[in-house]
Amino acid sequence: MNILLAVDGSPYTKKMLAYLAAHDEMLGTSHNYTAITVQPALPPRARAALGKETVDSYYAEEGEKVLAPVVKFLGRHGVQLKTVTKVGPVGETIAKLAESGKYDLIVMGTHGHGSLGKLVMGSVSTQVLANCTVPVLLVR
């Protein structure tokens, strides 16, 4: 199975990884894994003031902060994965990659860093569900 792990470094990402580790059928060498983190785009004025090189460096650093612990955790479980860092609207970007990458499953937490206003599911998980035909496993 080709599995896309949507991660943002929040406590729900940690819960999602713990869920995978506790379920042998989900975590193993028989599956291919890709971890994606999406950074919201900085406002145009900020991008213009900072310059392309600084903005690109910022996005790369933020992506690495989120992905490095995921790579380390899954590596301890014998899982190698590809990593992807994107910039844009988070839910829509995850859904587009899932569709274009021919993934069989998306695994993500129900909430992320911006979940204060949503009680049942975070806005990103809602957007992924609304914009994607790939099955989604939400971990709460």
C-alpha positions as CSV (number, residue, x, y, z in Angstrom):
1,M,0.0,0.0,0.0
2,N,1.2,3.5,-0.8
3,I,0.5,5.6,2.3
4,L,0.7,9.4,2.7
5,L,1.3,10.7,6.2
6,A,0.2,14.3,6.7
7,V,2.2,15.8,9.6
8,D,2.4,19.2,11.2
9,G,4.4,18.5,14.4
10,S,1.3,18.9,16.6
11,P,0.3,16.5,19.5
12,Y,-2.1,14.9,17.0
13,T,0.8,14.1,14.7
14,K,2.4,12.3,17.6
15,K,-0.8,10.4,18.4
16,M,-1.1,9.4,14.7
17,L,2.5,8.0,14.8
18,A,1.8,6.2,18.0
19,Y,-1.3,4.7,16.4
20,L,0.7,3.4,13.5
21,A,3.4,1.9,15.8
22,A,0.7,0.1,17.7
23,H,-0.9,-1.5,14.6
24,D,1.4,-3.9,12.8
25,E,-0.8,-4.0,9.8
26,M,-0.3,-0.3,9.3
27,L,3.4,0.0,9.9
28,G,5.8,-2.2,8.1
29,T,8.1,-2.8,5.2
30,S,5.3,-4.0,3.0
31,H,4.0,-0.4,2.6
32,N,5.5,2.7,1.0
33,Y,5.3,5.8,3.1
34,T,5.6,9.5,2.2
35,A,5.4,12.2,4.9
36,I,4.1,15.6,3.8
37,T,4.1,18.9,5.7
38,V,2.6,22.0,4.2
39,Q,3.6,25.5,5.2
40,P,1.0,28.2,4.7
41,A,2.3,30.9,2.3
42,L,3.6,34.1,3.8
43,P,1.7,37.2,2.9
44,P,2.9,38.7,-0.5
45,R,4.3,41.9,1.2
46,A,6.4,39.8,3.7
47,R,7.7,37.6,0.8
48,A,8.7,40.8,-1.2
49,A,10.3,42.4,1.8
50,L,12.3,39.4,2.8
51,G,13.4,38.2,-0.6
52,K,13.1,34.8,-2.3
53,E,16.2,33.3,-0.8
54,T,15.2,34.1,2.8
55,V,11.6,32.9,2.3
56,D,12.8,29.7,0.7
57,S,15.2,29.1,3.6
58,Y,12.4,29.8,6.1
59,Y,10.1,27.2,4.4
60,A,12.8,24.6,4.3
61,E,13.7,25.1,7.9
62,E,10.1,24.9,9.1
63,G,9.5,21.8,7.0
64,E,12.6,20.2,8.5
65,K,11.5,21.0,12.0
66,V,8.3,19.0,11.4
67,L,9.7,16.2,9.3
68,A,12.9,15.3,11.2
69,P,11.2,13.8,14.3
70,V,8.9,11.8,12.0
71,V,11.8,10.4,10.1
72,K,13.6,9.6,13.3
73,F,10.6,7.9,14.9
74,L,9.7,5.8,11.9
75,G,13.4,4.9,11.4
76,R,13.5,3.4,14.9
77,H,10.6,1.1,13.6
78,G,12.6,0.1,10.5
79,V,10.5,2.2,8.2
80,Q,12.1,4.4,5.5
81,L,10.0,7.1,4.0
82,K,10.1,9.9,1.5
83,T,9.5,13.4,2.7
84,V,7.8,16.3,0.9
85,T,7.6,19.9,2.0
86,K,5.0,22.1,0.2
87,V,3.8,25.7,0.5
88,G,0.2,26.6,0.0
89,P,-3.3,26.0,1.4
90,V,-2.7,23.1,3.6
91,G,-5.8,20.9,3.2
92,E,-6.0,21.5,-0.6
93,T,-2.3,20.8,-1.1
94,I,-2.4,17.5,0.8
95,A,-5.5,16.4,-1.2
96,K,-3.8,17.3,-4.5
97,L,-0.7,15.4,-3.7
98,A,-2.7,12.4,-2.6
99,E,-4.6,12.3,-5.9
100,S,-1.7,13.0,-8.2
101,G,0.7,10.6,-6.3
102,K,-1.8,7.8,-6.5
103,Y,-1.8,7.1,-2.8
104,D,-4.0,4.4,-1.4
105,L,-4.5,6.0,2.0
106,I,-3.9,9.3,3.8
107,V,-3.2,9.1,7.5
108,M,-3.5,12.2,9.6
109,G,-4.5,13.6,13.0
110,T,-7.9,15.1,13.4
111,H,-6.5,18.4,14.6
112,G,-3.3,20.3,14.1
113,H,-1.9,23.6,15.3
114,G,-4.9,25.6,14.1
115,S,-7.7,23.5,15.6
116,L,-9.0,25.8,18.3
117,G,-12.2,26.7,16.4
118,K,-13.1,23.2,15.4
119,L,-14.5,20.7,18.0
120,V,-14.9,17.4,16.1
121,M,-12.4,17.7,13.3
122,G,-9.8,20.4,12.4
123,S,-10.3,22.5,9.3
124,V,-7.4,20.9,7.5
125,S,-8.8,17.4,7.9
126,T,-12.2,18.7,6.8
127,Q,-10.6,20.3,3.7
128,V,-8.8,17.0,2.8
129,L,-12.0,15.0,3.1
130,A,-13.8,17.5,1.0
131,N,-11.2,17.7,-1.8
132,C,-10.0,14.1,-2.1
133,T,-11.3,10.7,-3.2
134,V,-8.4,8.9,-1.5
135,P,-9.5,7.2,1.8
136,V,-8.5,9.1,4.9
137,L,-7.7,7.5,8.3
138,L,-8.1,10.2,11.0
139,V,-6.5,9.6,14.3
140,R,-7.8,11.4,17.3
